[in-house]
Structures are given as C-alpha cells and as structure tokens.
C-alpha cells in the first residue's frame, strides 16, 4: 500500500484535491471513479510522515457520532464516508474517513478495515464494532462506544481540574525562585561583597546557593533535561517500566490513585464490551490491554487465565489479589443473577467517585507542605536581607 496525492473533477466540474492510500495507480483511478470523480493527475507520496492521522479521544467521539449518523439515516456507508472525507472541517476526521473508505472498497468489513489502523481505532473499539457487525446491532454498539468515550473525556477533565491548583502553586514557587536567584540575589551579593561585612548564616546559605547555581548552571540545566529523558528511556524497556510502575504503586496515596484509575478503566471497558455481545475470552483480553500499569495489567492477566481455565470471575479476582471484598461480593452476585454487565458498570461508577476523593486527599496533604516550603523560602530570603542590613547598619554606627 502507498499514499497518493491527487486532483480530480467531480460531477459538478469542481476540482477536488485529496490523499488516499491504495495499492497502485489503477486502484487509485478505480477508487475515484466509484466516488464519482474523474482523475486529472496524481503523485505518489514518498515520505508519508504525518499522513496517517492520530485521533484524540474527542476526535474519535466525533467520528463515531458521524458514523452512527450515517448508519441510522439510511445512507450507504460508502457514500457517507465519501461525503465526510470531502466535507469534514476537521482534517484528521476527513483523512480517517478517506482511509476507512479505501479499505471498505477492497471488500473488507468495517471492523477489518479499522483493525488495519490501530493508532486510529483502539482494540476495544474494533472489537466492539466486530461484535456489532456479528449481532446486527451496530448502531446500538456505536451508541455504547460514544458513552464510553464520553466517560473517558469526563474522567480526564476531572483529573485535570483537580490538578490545576497545585500546578499553579508550583509554577508560582518556581517563578519566585527564578526571579530571586536570577535578578535580585546577584545584585545583593555584589553589595555585600563590596562592603566586606561578616555575613549571617541565612545570607551565607543564599550566597553559596547562588554561587553554585551560577557556576554550575549548565550542569543543572543538563540534569533537569536528562532526568525525564532517563525516566522515559527506562520506561521504554520492559524491566525498567515494571520497576517504575511498582514504585508508583508503593507510593502513599499516589499508588492508590493509580490503582483506582486503572481499575475504573478496566471495569468500564469490561462492562461495555460484555454488553456489546463480545465473547468472555475477548472481553477479558481487550479489557486487560487498556490497563496502563504493568503490575496491575499482570494481575488482570492472571484473572483472564483463571476465567478461561473454567474458574468464576469473582474467584479469579480474589485469587489475583488487590481487590476489596465488596467488589468481589458484587461480582459474585452479578454472576449468580445474570446481571454481570450492570454490576461491573456500577463498580466502575464506584471507582469514578473515589478518584476525585483520592485526589482531594492527596492535595489536602500536599497543600500544607507546599505552603511550608514557600513560607520557608520567603523567610530565608527576608532573613538574609534584613540580618545583613542589620550588620551593615551596626558596622556604620561603630
């Protein structure tokens, strides 16, 4: 397959420009003819960096909405995708519709076409569409997908809103430190050096700190750059990622927050897939794949193996460890009453409520620490100024 850039004429004699992924020039012309376009000229795109779009969660929600609208309105999916590719304001959605259209033209089903673009359509999305096609209930499945994507967007917004205050405070602290050490302290140090007075301890601390920062600032900047790069490199290695994920889970409160976020993501995905008619085998595997933390993912992997080995879900969760007795009891009741999807959805709702509460608990602890650090910095700075001035004035009187 290759990407081609083309110009064509539609039935209204308008010039249409676009990009499409096809096997060769013949397939390009055939594909455009099916769209009612006549090819004028084309060029093969050798370097296709950035051609494949990457959809955000909101983009994927909008695409799902348009796809559901096409199916529910009675318009053929080929015609609907072609219109979306030409008329969509969002370039990423337009290109996605064009890519999906080109795959459907080759005789593939919707889910098969989507599976060829895993960066556009996540595994849970493709699996649900496949289940909807098999059951003949694709429109309802797309509604379930939209509800799931809306939940993801809401959860991200809640987390970002909770993080806004501490980020603002930390930014203010860093800005204050930068102003003091870059603009104020060097001039003050020069005055004290010219007067040759015996400096008090707070002033000496600032003098040495400013001197160190001034003398070794390239190394400090390099260290600030290398630390996140080193963590990112370690996270790209499986063993390093496992160590980092384990350390995160062992951190007080932060580990609890990460565990609840991943559990919420897993159970919400599980309920959505299970409700769409997907097999238990695929439901368990796809749900485990959406978990980001490798340690938690391993636990859900053990749950998958146990259930596929014939064990009940509630027992598998209990054996895997890390799940509360209330959760296990709820799953057991759901299995006995045949309402497992609703039960799992309620479990996800429970975690959704606990995530903001855990964030508030973290900030309740972090906020006083930040205030103490800020107050200590201000106190040290004021003490260094006024004690030095006191010494200077005292020396003048003598």
Buried (B, 14 or more C-beta within 10 A) or exposed (E): EBBBBBBBBBEEEEEBEBBBBBEEBEBBBEBBEEBBBBBEEBEEBEEEEEEBBEBEBBBBBBBBBBBBBBBEEEEEBBEBBBBBBBEBEBEBBBBBBBBBBBBBBEEBBBBBBBBBBEEBBBBBBBBBBBBBBBEEBBEBBBBBBBEBBEBBBEBEEBBEEBEEEBEEBBEEBEEBBEEBBEEEBEEBBEEBEEEEBEBBEBBEBBBEEBEEBEEEEEEEEEEEEEEEEEEEEEBEEEEBBBBBBEEBBEEEBBBBBBBBBBBBBBBBBBBBBBBBBBEBEBBBBBBBBBBEBBBBBBBBBBBBEBBEEEBBBBBBBBEBEEBEEEBBEBBBEBBEEEEBBEBBBBBBBBBBEBBBEBBEEBBEEBEEEBEEEBEEBEEBBEBBBEBBBEBEEEEEEE
